[in-house]
Amino acid sequence: MTGLAFLIPVALGLGLLGLGAFFWSLKNGQFDDPEGAANRILIDDEDDA
């Protein structure tokens, strides 16, 4: 039982840390251009010499 008393708060803390990192990335605009990478592969490069 003492193992659970240690592991449950650690698991909750890691979950909150991940949730905080997700909201931080939303606030800083990490997910603003979801279609840019998908369309970038379709553009032909004319630099082939």
Protein Blocks (a to p, Z undefined) as FASTA:
>chain_A
ZZmmmmmmmmmmmmmmmmmmmmmmmmnopmmmmmlmmmmmmpccfkbZZ
